[in-house]
Amino acid sequence: MHLKVGPAKRQGSEKTILEQSLHELEVRGEGDDVELVFCARGIYDQSQYRYRMRFSRSQMMALLETRPQ
C-alpha cells in the first residue's frame, strides 16, 4: 500500500509517507465496520503518526465496485 499526501489548496508535489504491504497493517473488525490502522510519517517532518481509516460494509463495497478493471 502506498499513501501519498500533498497540498489541498494549492498546486504542489506529493510526498509518499507510507510504503508497506497490506499484511503489515492492523485490520480491525467491529460489527459491519472495518478499520485499518497504520503508522506513517507526517508530511512536514519525520515524526510517526498513527492513522485510522474506518469503513462501513457498504462503503467498502462501493470502493470495490468503483475500482478500475
Beta strands, then each sheet from edge to edge (+ up, - down):
strand 1: 2-5
strand 2: 15-19
strand 3: 26-30
strand 4: 33-41
strand 5: 48-55
sheet 1: 1+ 2-
sheet 2: 3+ 4- 5+
end
